[in-house]
Amino acid sequence: MDIHDIPVRTLSGEPTTLGALAGKALLVVNVASKCGLTPQYKGLERLHERYAEQGFSVVGFPCNQFAGQEPGTAEEIATFCSTTYGVTFPLYEKIEVNGDGRHPLYEQLTAVPDAAGEAGDVQWNFEKFLLSPAGAVVARFRPATDPEADEVVRAVEAVLPG
């Protein structure tokens, strides 16, 4: 199945797909509000703002699989992200990224290796997957990689549609 056709839900529960963002380069990130890496929201938002007009979007999928670091309801997550970090990029429903309950989106994403050639499970919150405007997964960045790191910015700039 094309990655753009996989059913997802917005944070408010509305059914949609990433097809609503087809034609844009996307940085798909599993996010959490109570993680040591949570301050990455700042860099993700700056990256989103920097390239939005050129056809780019960060998209966040809250996940509570790593030490229970995203326990909130959809409303709590939305409030936290907007008031604490000024997040304007789209947030989707809380999902599982690993294990038997892994969301179909992450079935496709985790099949792609990182720069070291390792595919498989998401290591922790804030793992990043870069999708081309056509929906191909073109890069994978592990959680500790800052969203504004040179390798991320270069990869984003290389796939911008406009």
URFEN-V243634 format. One record per residue. RES is the residue in one small letter. SS is DSSP state (helix for helix, strand for strand, loop for the rest). BURIAL is b if it has 16 or more other ideal C-beta (glycine too) atoms within 10 Angstrom, else e. D_CENTER is the distance of its C-alpha to the mean C-alpha in Angstrom with 2 decimals. Layout:
RES/SS/BURIAL/D_CENTER + RES/SS/BURIAL/D_CENTER
//
This chain:
m/loop/e/18.98 + d/loop/e/17.13 + i/helix/b/13.36 + h/helix/b/13.88 + d/helix/e/16.38 + i/loop/b/14.65 + p/strand/e/15.33 + v/strand/b/12.76 + r/strand/e/13.80 + t/strand/e/12.97 + l/loop/b/13.16 + s/loop/e/16.83 + g/loop/e/17.30 + e/loop/e/17.92 + p/strand/e/17.49 + t/strand/e/15.63 + t/strand/b/13.75 + l/helix/b/11.33 + g/helix/e/14.84 + a/helix/e/15.12 + l/helix/b/13.04 + a/loop/b/14.94 + g/loop/e/16.46 + k/loop/b/13.63 + a/strand/b/11.63 + l/strand/b/7.86 + l/strand/b/5.26 + v/strand/b/2.37 + v/strand/b/1.97 + n/strand/b/5.10 + v/strand/b/7.13 + a/loop/b/10.93 + s/loop/b/13.80 + k/loop/e/16.49 + c/loop/b/15.34 + g/loop/e/16.95 + l/loop/b/13.67 + t/loop/b/12.98 + p/loop/e/14.60 + q/helix/b/11.62 + y/helix/b/10.72 + k/helix/e/13.72 + g/helix/b/12.67 + l/helix/b/9.27 + e/helix/b/11.54 + r/helix/e/14.22 + l/helix/b/12.29 + h/helix/b/11.27 + e/helix/e/14.95 + r/helix/e/16.40 + y/helix/b/15.29 + a/helix/e/14.83 + e/helix/e/18.46 + q/helix/e/18.12 + g/loop/b/15.73 + f/strand/b/12.23 + s/strand/b/9.35 + v/strand/b/6.12 + v/strand/b/4.52 + g/strand/b/4.15 + f/strand/b/5.80 + p/strand/b/8.72 + c/loop/b/10.55 + n/loop/b/14.18 + q/loop/b/15.02 + f/loop/b/15.43 + a/loop/e/18.70 + g/loop/e/18.13 + q/loop/b/16.01 + e/loop/b/14.52 + p/loop/e/17.86 + g/loop/b/17.82 + t/loop/e/18.32 + a/helix/b/16.16 + e/helix/e/18.62 + e/helix/e/18.51 + i/helix/b/14.75 + a/helix/b/15.06 + t/helix/e/18.13 + f/helix/b/16.89 + c/helix/b/13.88 + s/helix/e/16.23 + t/helix/e/19.31 + t/helix/e/18.21 + y/helix/b/15.64 + g/loop/e/16.30 + v/loop/b/12.78 + t/loop/e/13.24 + f/loop/b/9.90 + p/strand/b/9.32 + l/strand/b/8.57 + y/strand/b/9.33 + e/loop/b/11.69 + k/loop/b/11.70 + i/loop/b/11.57 + e/loop/b/12.73 + v/loop/b/10.98 + n/loop/b/14.40 + g/loop/e/18.02 + d/loop/e/20.07 + g/loop/e/17.82 + r/loop/b/14.72 + h/loop/b/13.07 + p/helix/e/14.14 + l/helix/b/10.76 + y/helix/b/10.26 + e/helix/e/13.94 + q/helix/b/13.32 + l/helix/b/10.38 + t/loop/b/12.40 + a/loop/e/15.46 + v/loop/b/14.47 + p/loop/e/16.00 + d/loop/b/14.96 + a/loop/e/17.50 + a/loop/e/19.96 + g/loop/e/20.00 + e/loop/e/18.53 + a/loop/e/16.60 + g/loop/e/16.24 + d/loop/e/14.72 + v/loop/b/11.70 + q/loop/e/13.76 + w/loop/b/12.41 + n/loop/b/9.89 + f/loop/b/7.45 + e/loop/b/7.43 + k/strand/b/5.75 + f/strand/b/6.58 + l/strand/b/8.37 + l/strand/b/9.96 + s/loop/b/13.37 + p/loop/b/14.75 + a/loop/e/16.49 + g/loop/b/13.48 + a/loop/e/14.31 + v/strand/b/11.99 + v/strand/e/13.63 + a/strand/b/12.22 + r/strand/b/10.67 + f/strand/b/10.69 + r/loop/e/11.67 + p/loop/b/11.01 + a/loop/e/14.08 + t/loop/b/13.21 + d/loop/b/13.18 + p/loop/b/10.71 + e/loop/e/14.08 + a/loop/e/15.76 + d/helix/e/17.99 + e/helix/e/16.50 + v/helix/b/13.03 + v/helix/e/14.96 + r/helix/e/17.32 + a/helix/b/14.87 + v/helix/b/13.26 + e/helix/e/16.87 + a/helix/e/18.04 + v/helix/b/16.10 + l/loop/e/16.51 + p/loop/e/18.61 + g/loop/e/20.85
//
